[in-house]
């Protein structure tokens, strides 16, 4: 299958999601102009198309995203990633996560590789205010001449301040790097004589093969560096802002000067529930383990959401109290009642009541901040509660309330009978 046909298959899969399962699946498509440039090279521009799709269940999340570039009248798959997250139930504010990813990184014909990584995390959640996590794992890149596997450990913390989510992470990378024997400046190397082609390290970001004499000296070195990164996500009305900045610790042998510091920012302006204007830019550090060099970039485009992707959140964020802007119950077709909720910036909305034997029913996302559910309700008075992101159950806004038998509060709705 050619790359152009593969891109078409990816786009079709992301955009033609069956409507009957929208409670679990969301998709989006971004398209626009992208300008990238490595240090010392002229910047290049291309048309980029980036589809994404996500499947969510209470303790399982699967997602896939990628991008294709139209360059020199030809489509090429630039990169892509398939991710899975498995979350254990939260017990006394502590929960465990297993994260796995399979990804492809492609810059040009000389810089392309694949990677599989697995990590485990332990999260400690502090109700609605924040949390911390620690974890570690291993990454295995392919088609990288100088690295076989990478050990990854780290931790992080997050907190909410008003409409903003702030987070910080510290990640340590450790791997064995192959280097030419003559590259011994400031490095402790273990060397051996080999024959045939040997890798020539032309940058800290990667290596290519060059033909060496029949006998050559190749060396290995245990490389380590650490990334400290801070990020903020802020949203207000139709506007979303994301920004991150980082610093890399490590010796000059392991960290090139262009990757010591980096920062990037992006803005999303929602024109309606399914169309948004996206712009951003910044700098990305080198990925030394995968041979991808540092680069600067800028982009501008549009995002189309058949069923919008969940809003940006920190993976370890717990259920939180947010404002339900509106709640309504009205008659629908076939004797059903439609529950409509308006609330943005959340992942799930549930209701329960005497009509469901107090079992949760999950609403379906119909837009960026619109949630709906049609259920059979007999005429008369019913008790109902609502929760957001698996948080506390509360009475819906704008309806009468009463005390329940557990010293709590429930909402009351009245369904009119046929006239």
C-alpha positions in Angstrom: 0.0 0.0 0.0 1.4 3.4 -1.0 1.7 6.2 1.6 -1.0 8.1 -0.2 -3.5 5.2 0.0 -2.5 4.6 3.7 -3.3 8.3 4.4 -6.7 8.0 2.8 -7.5 4.9 4.9 -6.5 6.7 8.1 -8.6 9.7 7.3 -11.6 7.6 6.4 -11.4 5.6 9.6 -11.2 8.7 11.7 -14.0 10.6 10.0 -16.6 8.0 9.2 -17.1 6.7 12.7 -20.5 5.0 13.1 -22.9 7.3 15.0 -24.3 4.4 17.1 -21.1 4.3 19.2 -20.4 8.0 19.7 -20.6 7.5 23.5 -17.2 5.8 23.3 -15.6 7.2 20.1 -14.6 10.7 19.1 -12.7 11.9 16.0 -11.2 15.0 14.6 -9.2 16.2 11.5 -6.7 19.1 11.4 -5.5 20.5 8.1 -3.2 23.5 7.5 0.2 24.8 6.6 3.3 23.7 8.6 6.7 25.3 8.5 9.7 23.4 10.0 13.4 23.9 10.0 16.5 22.4 11.5 19.4 24.5 12.8 21.5 25.6 9.9 19.0 24.7 7.2 16.4 26.7 5.3 12.9 26.2 6.6 10.5 24.1 4.5 6.7 24.3 4.3 4.1 21.8 3.5 0.4 21.1 3.7 -0.3 18.8 6.6 -3.4 16.7 7.3 -3.6 15.2 10.8 -6.5 12.9 11.8 -7.1 11.5 15.2 -9.5 9.1 16.9 -10.1 8.1 20.5 -12.1 5.3 22.2 -12.9 5.7 25.9 -14.3 3.3 28.5 -14.3 3.8 32.3 -10.9 2.2 32.8 -9.6 1.8 29.2 -8.6 4.5 26.7 -7.4 3.8 23.2 -6.3 6.5 20.8 -4.6 6.9 17.4 -3.3 10.0 15.6 -1.0 10.7 12.8 -0.1 13.2 10.1 0.5 13.2 6.3 2.3 15.9 4.4 1.8 17.0 0.8 5.3 17.8 -0.3 6.5 18.1 -3.9 3.1 17.0 -5.1 3.4 13.7 -3.2 1.8 12.5 0.1 4.0 11.0 2.7 3.1 9.7 6.1 5.0 11.9 8.5 4.4 10.3 11.8 1.8 8.5 13.9 1.1 6.9 17.2 -1.3 4.3 18.7 -1.7 4.5 22.5 -3.5 2.5 25.2 -4.0 3.4 28.8 -5.4 1.0 31.4 -6.4 2.5 34.7 -7.1 0.6 37.9 -9.9 1.8 40.2 -9.0 4.6 42.6 -8.6 3.4 46.2 -8.2 6.0 48.9 -6.9 8.5 46.4 -4.4 6.1 44.9 -4.6 4.5 41.5 -2.3 2.6 39.1 -1.9 3.1 35.3 -0.3 1.1 32.5 0.5 3.1 29.4 1.7 1.7 26.1 2.5 3.3 22.8 3.6 2.2 19.3 4.8 5.1 17.2 6.5 6.1 14.0 8.7 9.2 13.6 9.6 10.3 10.1 11.5 13.4 9.1 13.0 12.5 5.8 14.4 9.4 4.0 17.4 9.4 6.3 15.6 10.0 9.6 12.7 7.6 10.1 12.1 4.9 12.8 9.6 3.1 14.9 9.3 2.7 18.7 7.3 0.7 21.2 7.3 1.8 24.9 5.5 0.7 28.0 5.3 2.5 31.4 3.6 2.1 34.7 2.5 4.9 37.0 1.3 5.3 40.5 -1.0 8.4 41.0 -1.8 10.0 44.3 -4.9 12.3 43.9 -5.7 15.2 46.2 -9.5 15.5 45.6 -10.2 18.4 43.2 -7.0 20.4 43.8 -4.2 18.3 42.2 -2.0 15.2 42.4 1.4 13.7 41.9 2.7 10.6 40.1 5.8 8.5 39.8 6.6 5.8 37.3 8.9 4.2 34.9 9.2 1.9 31.9 11.2 1.0 28.9 11.2 2.1 25.2 12.5 0.0 22.3 13.3 1.9 19.1 13.9 0.2 15.7 15.9 1.3 12.8 18.2 3.4 15.0 21.9 2.6 14.5 23.2 3.8 17.8 20.6 2.9 20.5 19.0 -0.4 21.3 16.6 0.3 24.3 16.0 3.2 26.7 15.1 3.0 30.4 12.7 5.8 31.4 11.8 6.9 34.9 10.2 10.1 36.2 7.5 11.8 38.1 5.2 14.8 38.0 2.6 17.0 39.7 -0.4 19.0 38.6 -2.8 21.4 40.1 -5.8 23.6 39.1 -5.9 27.3 39.5 -9.1 28.8 38.4 -9.6 27.9 34.7 -6.0 26.8 34.3 -4.4 23.4 34.6 -0.7 23.6 35.5 1.6 20.6 35.5 5.3 19.8 35.8 7.2 16.6 34.9 10.8 15.3 35.4 11.9 12.5 33.2 15.2 10.6 33.2 16.4 8.7 30.1 19.2 6.1 30.3 20.5 4.1 27.4 23.7 2.6 25.9 24.9 4.7 22.9 27.3 3.4 20.2 30.0 5.8 19.1 33.0 5.8 16.9 36.3 5.1 18.6 37.8 8.4 17.8 35.0 10.3 19.6 36.5 10.2 23.0 36.4 13.8 24.1 35.0 14.1 27.6 33.5 10.6 27.4 34.1 7.3 29.2 33.9 4.7 26.4 34.1 0.9 26.3 35.7 0.0 22.9 36.2 -3.1 20.8 37.6 -3.8 17.3 35.0 -4.7 14.7 35.1 -5.2 11.0 32.8 -3.9 8.3 30.6 -0.8 8.3 30.6 1.2 11.6 28.2 3.9 12.7 29.5 7.4 12.4 27.9 9.7 15.0 27.4 13.1 13.2 25.2 14.7 15.9 23.9 13.9 19.4 20.5 13.3 17.7 21.4 10.3 15.5 23.8 8.4 13.3 24.2 7.1 9.8 26.4 4.4 8.5 29.6 5.1 6.5 32.0 2.6 5.0 35.0 2.3 7.3 38.2 0.3 6.8 38.0 -3.5 7.3 39.0 -3.1 10.9 37.5 -0.2 12.9 37.1 0.7 16.6 33.5 1.0 17.9 32.7 2.0 21.4 29.7 2.1 23.7 28.9 4.7 26.3 26.2 4.8 29.0 24.3 8.0 28.2 21.9 9.8 30.5 20.0 13.0 30.4 16.9 14.4 32.1 14.1 16.7 31.0 12.3 19.1 33.3 9.1 20.5 31.7 6.3 22.7 32.7 2.9 23.0 30.9 -0.3 25.0 31.3 -3.7 24.6 29.7 -6.2 27.4 30.0 -9.6 27.7 28.6 -12.2 30.5 28.6 -15.4 30.4 26.5 -14.4 29.5 23.0 -10.7 30.0 23.5 -8.1 27.4 24.6 -4.4 28.0 25.2 -1.7 25.5 25.7 2.0 26.2 26.4 5.0 24.3 27.6 8.6 25.0 28.3 11.5 22.7 29.3 15.2 22.4 30.1 17.4 19.4 29.5 20.1 18.3 32.0 23.1 16.3 30.9 26.7 16.4 29.7 27.7 18.1 26.5 28.3 14.7 25.0 24.7 13.6 25.5 22.9 17.0 25.0 23.6 19.3 22.1 23.3 23.0 22.7 20.2 23.4 20.6 18.2 21.1 22.9 19.1 22.6 26.3 15.9 24.8 26.3 12.7 24.6 24.4 9.2 26.1 24.4 6.0 26.0 22.4 2.5 27.3 22.5 -0.8 26.7 20.6 -4.2 28.5 20.6 -7.5 27.0 19.6 -10.5 29.2 18.8 -13.8 27.3 18.5 -16.0 28.9 15.8 -18.8 26.5 16.8 -19.2 23.1 18.4 -17.3 21.3 15.6 -15.1 23.8 13.8 -12.0 25.5 15.3 -9.1 27.7 14.1 -5.7 26.4 15.3 -2.4 28.1 15.4 0.9 27.6 17.2 4.6 27.2 17.0 7.8 26.9 19.0 10.8 24.6 19.3 11.1 20.8 19.9 14.3 19.3 21.5 16.2 16.5 19.8 15.2 13.0 20.5 18.6 11.5 21.0 17.3 7.9 21.5 15.4 8.0 18.1 17.9 10.0 16.0 15.5 13.0 15.5 17.2 16.4 15.5 16.0 19.5 17.3 13.8 21.8 15.1 11.7 24.9 15.2 8.2 24.9 13.7 5.0 27.0 13.1 1.6 25.9 12.0 -1.8 27.4 11.2 -5.0 25.5 10.2 -8.5 24.4 10.9 -9.8 21.5 13.0 -13.0 19.7 12.1 -14.6 17.4 14.6 -17.3 14.9 13.6 -17.5 14.1 17.3 -15.0 16.4 19.1 -12.0 14.9 20.8 -12.1 15.2 24.6 -10.7 18.5 25.8 -7.1 18.6 26.8 -6.5 17.3 30.3 -3.7 15.8 32.3 -3.9 12.1 32.3 -3.9 11.8 36.1 -6.5 14.4 36.8 -9.3 13.1 39.0 -13.0 13.8 38.9 -13.7 17.4 39.6 -16.5 19.8 40.3 -17.4 21.9 37.3 -20.3 24.1 36.4 -23.2 22.6 34.5 -24.5 25.5 32.5 -27.9 24.1 31.7 -30.0 21.0 32.3 -33.2 20.1 30.5 -35.7 17.2 30.1 -38.1 17.3 27.2 -40.4 14.9 25.4 -38.8 13.1 22.4 -40.2 10.7 19.8 -41.7 7.3 20.6 -42.6 8.3 24.1 -39.0 8.9 25.2 -37.7 11.8 27.2 -34.5 13.5 26.1 -32.1 14.7 28.8 -29.9 17.6 27.6 -26.9 18.9 29.5 -24.6 21.8 28.5 -21.1 21.6 30.0 -17.7 22.1 28.5 -14.2 20.8 29.4 -15.2 17.4 30.7 -14.8 13.8 29.6 -18.0 12.1 30.9 -21.5 13.1 32.1 -23.7 10.5 34.0 -27.2 10.6 35.4 -29.1 8.2 37.7 -32.4 8.1 39.4 -35.4 6.0 40.5 -36.0 5.4 36.7 -32.7 3.5 36.5 -32.8 1.8 39.9 -30.0 4.3 40.8 -27.6 2.8 38.3 -25.5 5.4 36.3 -26.5 6.1 32.7 -23.8 7.8 30.5 -24.8 10.7 28.2 -23.6 10.9 24.6 -21.4 13.8 23.5 -23.1 15.6 20.6 -20.9 18.7 20.4 -18.0 20.4 22.2 -20.2 21.1 25.2 -23.5 19.3 24.4 -24.5 16.0 26.0 -27.7 14.1 25.4 -29.5 10.9 26.4 -33.0 9.6 25.5 -34.6 7.3 28.1 -38.2 6.0 28.8 -39.7 7.9 31.7 -43.3 7.3 32.9 -45.5 10.3 33.7 -45.2 11.7 37.2 -42.4 12.8 39.5 -38.9 11.4 39.4 -35.7 11.8 41.4 -32.5 12.4 39.5 -28.9 13.2 40.2 -26.0 14.1 37.9 -22.2 13.7 38.0 -19.3 14.9 35.9 -16.1 12.9 35.3 -17.1 10.3 37.9 -17.1 12.9 40.6 -19.7 13.5 43.3 -23.4 13.0 42.6 -25.3 16.3 42.9 -28.8 17.6 42.0 -29.0 19.1 38.5 -29.2 22.9 38.3 -32.5 24.6 37.9 -34.7 21.9 39.3 -36.4 21.5 42.8 -34.4 19.5 45.3 -35.2 17.3 48.3 -33.2 15.4 51.0 -32.7 11.8 50.3 -32.5 8.9 52.8 -28.7 9.2 53.0 -28.5 12.8 54.2 -27.8 13.9 50.6 -29.7 15.9 48.0 -31.6 14.8 44.8 -33.3 16.7 42.1 -36.9 16.4 41.2 -38.3 16.4 37.6 -42.0 16.0 36.5 -42.9 14.2 33.3 -46.3 15.2 32.0 -48.7 12.6 30.9 -50.5 12.4 27.5 -53.4 14.8 27.1 
